[in-house]
Amino acid sequence: MHYRCHPLRAPQPLQSLPTGGPVSPILVIEFNVFQNEEFHDINDNHIVVDRNFLTSVSSVTVGYWHDDDTTGAAFVGLTLNDGSNYQAWVDYDYGRFNFTMALAVLSWKLRRPLISIEMDLSDIFLNEMYISFCAATRKLVERHHVLAWSFSNLNFYTDDNLVTLDLPNFIPLAPQSIDNSRRHLIFSHSMAAMVLLMSILATTRVWMAVFHRTRKIQGNKEEVSQ
């Protein structure tokens, strides 16, 4: 999935952007789960910052840094397509671009950004500009969920009003859980079938008993009549 900032209403599609040369100004943050060797992707789980074309300005593996870490030893790796809910912050102030992300359940912005680079985005961040999201699935089927987002051109954060707790859970069931669910379903259906069969047998026995009793009574009546 891509997050875009651009001064034009309809920017060029990403797949048509050249890998060099002049194009319409655009800033793209890519949340990539595919490795494309054509664009020198580092792996199949990374964040990319593109400036005007698809040759990346910065590319890093997905994750975040603990606030109390200063040595680089507390980097926590994340997986974009594991079904977890993530929160991301894109900041630009005084010529510096910062990108930060973490699990949504943390609910606060970490001090150390995942990406921090100097960039001149004066041709993109204008008085009138556009923010957009786009996504592609390539050869696989995917779902992209944007549960909430905010934007501010002032020097304060609006993410305090975003609800990041009790969000829908998109984490797929583990194979063992699926097997247990299937076993439970098979057991339930087997028990239901057994109860139904026993009910049919019991009903049949009652019907046969009533039938034989009726025949016997009718036979006795015929003997008395004779």
TADA-V944383 format. One record per residue. N is the residue number from 1. RES is the residue in one letter. PSI is psi as a letter, one per 20 degrees, with the letter a starting at -180 (none if undefined). Layout:
# TADA-V944383
N_RES_PSI, N_RES_PSI
This chain:
# TADA-V944383
1_M_q, 2_H_q, 3_Y_p, 4_R_q, 5_C_p, 6_H_q, 7_P_i, 8_L_q, 9_R_h, 10_A_n, 11_P_r, 12_Q_q, 13_P_q, 14_L_h, 15_Q_i, 16_S_i, 17_L_p, 18_P_r, 19_T_k, 20_G_r, 21_G_r, 22_P_p, 23_V_r, 24_S_p, 25_P_p, 26_I_q, 27_L_p, 28_V_p, 29_I_o, 30_E_p, 31_F_n, 32_N_p, 33_V_j, 34_F_q, 35_Q_o, 36_N_o, 37_E_h, 38_E_h, 39_F_j, 40_H_l, 41_D_q, 42_I_h, 43_N_a, 44_D_k, 45_N_m, 46_H_r, 47_I_p, 48_V_p, 49_V_o, 50_D_p, 51_R_n, 52_N_h, 53_F_r, 54_L_j, 55_T_o, 56_S_q, 57_V_h, 58_S_q, 59_S_p, 60_V_q, 61_T_q, 62_V_p, 63_G_a, 64_Y_r, 65_W_p, 66_H_q, 67_D_h, 68_D_j, 69_D_p, 70_T_i, 71_T_i, 72_G_j, 73_A_i, 74_A_k, 75_F_p, 76_V_o, 77_G_q, 78_L_r, 79_T_o, 80_L_h, 81_N_k, 82_D_j, 83_G_i, 84_S_q, 85_N_p, 86_Y_q, 87_Q_p, 88_A_q, 89_W_p, 90_V_o, 91_D_q, 92_Y_p, 93_D_p, 94_Y_l, 95_G_j, 96_R_p, 97_F_p, 98_N_p, 99_F_p, 100_T_q, 101_M_q, 102_A_r, 103_L_p, 104_A_h, 105_V_i, 106_L_h, 107_S_j, 108_W_q, 109_K_p, 110_L_q, 111_R_h, 112_R_o, 113_P_q, 114_L_h, 115_I_p, 116_S_o, 117_I_q, 118_E_p, 119_M_q, 120_D_o, 121_L_k, 122_S_h, 123_D_i, 124_I_g, 125_F_n, 126_L_r, 127_N_h, 128_E_p, 129_M_r, 130_Y_q, 131_I_p, 132_S_r, 133_F_q, 134_C_r, 135_A_q, 136_A_q, 137_T_i, 138_R_c, 139_K_i, 140_L_r, 141_V_p, 142_E_q, 143_R_p, 144_H_p, 145_H_o, 146_V_o, 147_L_h, 148_A_q, 149_W_q, 150_S_r, 151_F_p, 152_S_p, 153_N_j, 154_L_r, 155_N_l, 156_F_r, 157_Y_q, 158_T_j, 159_D_i, 160_D_h, 161_N_i, 162_L_p, 163_V_o, 164_T_j, 165_L_q, 166_D_k, 167_L_r, 168_P_q, 169_N_o, 170_F_j, 171_I_p, 172_P_q, 173_L_q, 174_A_q, 175_P_h, 176_Q_h, 177_S_h, 178_I_g, 179_D_g, 180_N_h, 181_S_g, 182_R_g, 183_R_g, 184_H_g, 185_L_g, 186_I_g, 187_F_g, 188_S_g, 189_H_h, 190_S_g, 191_M_g, 192_A_g, 193_A_h, 194_M_g, 195_V_g, 196_L_g, 197_L_g, 198_M_h, 199_S_g, 200_I_g, 201_L_g, 202_A_g, 203_T_g, 204_T_g, 205_R_g, 206_V_g, 207_W_g, 208_M_g, 209_A_g, 210_V_g, 211_F_g, 212_H_h, 213_R_g, 214_T_g, 215_R_h, 216_K_g, 217_I_g, 218_Q_h, 219_G_g, 220_N_h, 221_K_h, 222_E_h, 223_E_g, 224_V_h, 225_S_h, 226_Q_none
